[in-house]
Amino acid sequence: MSLVLLGLFFFLSFLGIPLAVSLGLSSIITVVMYDLPITIISRLMYTSMNSFLLVAVPLFILAGTVMEKGGVADRIFNAANSFIGRFRGGLGMVNIIASFIFGGISGSSVADVGSLGPLEIKAMTDEGYDRSYSAALTMVTSTLSSVVPPSILMIVAAVAGGQSVGACLAGGFGPAITLSGIFMIQNYFIARKHGYGKIVRRSLNEIIRIIVNSIPALFSPVIILVGMFSGLVTPTEAAALAVIYTVSISAFVYKKMPWKLFPRMIIRAGITSGTILLVAMTASIATYIFAVDQLPMKVSSFLLGISQNPALIMVFMGFIFIIVGMFLDITAAILLLTPVLMPTAVQVGVDPVHFVVFMVTALAIGLSTPPVGVCLFATSLVANISIENIVKASWRFYVTIFIFICVFAMTPQISLVFVRLFT
């Protein structure tokens, strides 16, 4: 039953049919073929959307769009550049830090590439960085936005796994901070080897002026994350707060809010979130079929037959996540893999929150890898560079990420230390 569903799904996807339609159609055909109750379809789709937490998805997407158009992203980049840009390889480090901060407001990797990408790539090439390397660094660091709170993918995964959204978001700090540090060290040695970047000296007055001008933008993630982890607001209320705050500072502080484009921003956020949530609705039918077919138990028996060591099981799952993320939309992958693999992970003693954070981190790699990496295509358009050149310049980062995933699989403390700290 499950094989029929998955076979139909991949066949329809290969034909170019939209993901939500492919998943929904293959699920409905399977329900009819195996004489399952057809009335369950509408109930499953309604139940999957009947969650207040999912309202955060369109709101965070809208906040990211406002940041992109309202001058907030520029201030974040300028602030990071004033501190670190004066060192060898400094602009590459600025790229990494700016993506981390931007992710703390928008929770979207694609928004990161669209808003910060052109600014970062131009600034780096102007200072002598290779254009392909600049694009590659921009692409891989944009994936941090899918892990650092308030990650949209983490919210979807937490809901799919029945875990606390706050705990899963807090856990995202671990891999995001660790990867940021690794990327910064790697960038420093690459820049030093190739002589990338100029050493620019700024006066203290100039640095103070830039920082003061950037304070409202830099305060954005502080308000959102402190409010959420202190318990003052829920993740959904934090998303609404993000929209209100970013619109306010764009309009009244930086005076760059393009009001004529605001209806278009809302429509764009609606289309993007609608796509994500439609996939979630159709995935609920597939999840039901997996449960009826006892697929989680079959997968569990297979994996436990290989090993019962939780570290080895997680490393094996990590490779599954990376491979699936290279070929399948990440939202769909989360919704399909969570009910299948999570029971096995929990059975061998893996903390469910660590599983969710690890899964999102490993799948997020797929955003920057061929053949269907969304951030890879977005960076290619923004930088006007071929996908082949970006991939060639990214191989060192791919190796680093794969090694980190293996270490992360065996070291749950990377994520759980922040869960205990903030929740």
Secondary structure as the mmCIF struct_conf table of DSSP 4:
data_model
#
loop_
_struct_conf.conf_type_id
_struct_conf.id
_struct_conf.beg_label_comp_id
_struct_conf.beg_label_asym_id
_struct_conf.beg_label_seq_id
_struct_conf.end_label_comp_id
_struct_conf.end_label_asym_id
_struct_conf.end_label_seq_id
HELX_RH_AL_P HELX_RH_AL_P1 SER A 2 PHE A 14
TURN_TY1_P TURN_TY1_P1 LEU A 15 GLY A 16
HELX_RH_AL_P HELX_RH_AL_P2 LEU A 19 MET A 33
TURN_TY1_P TURN_TY1_P2 TYR A 34 ASP A 35
TURN_TY1_P TURN_TY1_P3 ILE A 38 THR A 39
HELX_RH_AL_P HELX_RH_AL_P3 ILE A 40 MET A 49
HELX_RH_3T_P HELX_RH_3T_P1 PHE A 52 VAL A 55
HELX_RH_AL_P HELX_RH_AL_P4 ALA A 56 LYS A 69
TURN_TY1_P TURN_TY1_P4 GLY A 70 GLY A 71
HELX_RH_AL_P HELX_RH_AL_P5 VAL A 72 ILE A 84
TURN_TY1_P TURN_TY1_P5 GLY A 85 ARG A 86
BEND BEND1 PHE A 87 PHE A 87
TURN_TY1_P TURN_TY1_P6 ARG A 88 GLY A 89
HELX_RH_AL_P HELX_RH_AL_P6 GLY A 90 SER A 106
HELX_RH_AL_P HELX_RH_AL_P7 SER A 109 ASP A 126
TURN_TY1_P TURN_TY1_P7 GLU A 127 GLY A 128
HELX_RH_AL_P HELX_RH_AL_P8 ARG A 131 SER A 142
HELX_RH_3T_P HELX_RH_3T_P2 THR A 143 SER A 146
TURN_TY1_P TURN_TY1_P8 VAL A 147 VAL A 147
BEND BEND2 VAL A 148 PRO A 150
HELX_RH_AL_P HELX_RH_AL_P9 ILE A 152 GLY A 161
TURN_TY1_P TURN_TY1_P9 GLY A 162 GLY A 162
HELX_RH_AL_P HELX_RH_AL_P10 VAL A 165 GLY A 171
TURN_TY1_P TURN_TY1_P10 GLY A 172 GLY A 172
HELX_RH_AL_P HELX_RH_AL_P11 PHE A 173 HIS A 194
TURN_TY1_P TURN_TY1_P11 GLY A 195 GLY A 195
BEND BEND3 GLY A 197 GLY A 197
HELX_RH_AL_P HELX_RH_AL_P12 LEU A 204 PHE A 229
TURN_TY1_P TURN_TY1_P12 SER A 230 GLY A 231
BEND BEND4 LEU A 232 VAL A 233
HELX_RH_AL_P HELX_RH_AL_P13 PRO A 235 SER A 248
HELX_RH_PI_P HELX_RH_PI_P1 ILE A 249 VAL A 253
BEND BEND5 TYR A 254 TYR A 254
HELX_RH_3T_P HELX_RH_3T_P3 TRP A 259 LEU A 261
HELX_RH_AL_P HELX_RH_AL_P14 PHE A 262 VAL A 292
TURN_TY1_P TURN_TY1_P13 ASP A 293 GLN A 294
HELX_RH_AL_P HELX_RH_AL_P15 LEU A 295 ILE A 306
HELX_RH_AL_P HELX_RH_AL_P16 PRO A 310 PHE A 327
BEND BEND6 LEU A 328 LEU A 328
HELX_RH_AL_P HELX_RH_AL_P17 ILE A 330 GLN A 347
TURN_TY1_P TURN_TY1_P14 VAL A 348 GLY A 349
HELX_RH_AL_P HELX_RH_AL_P18 PRO A 352 ALA A 364
HELX_RH_3T_P HELX_RH_3T_P4 ILE A 365 SER A 368
BEND BEND7 THR A 369 THR A 369
TURN_TY1_P TURN_TY1_P15 PRO A 370 VAL A 372
HELX_RH_AL_P HELX_RH_AL_P19 VAL A 374 ALA A 383
TURN_TY1_P TURN_TY1_P16 ASN A 384 ASN A 384
HELX_RH_AL_P HELX_RH_AL_P20 ILE A 387 MET A 410
TURN_TY1_P TURN_TY1_P17 PRO A 412 PRO A 412
HELX_RH_AL_P HELX_RH_AL_P21 GLN A 413 PHE A 422
#
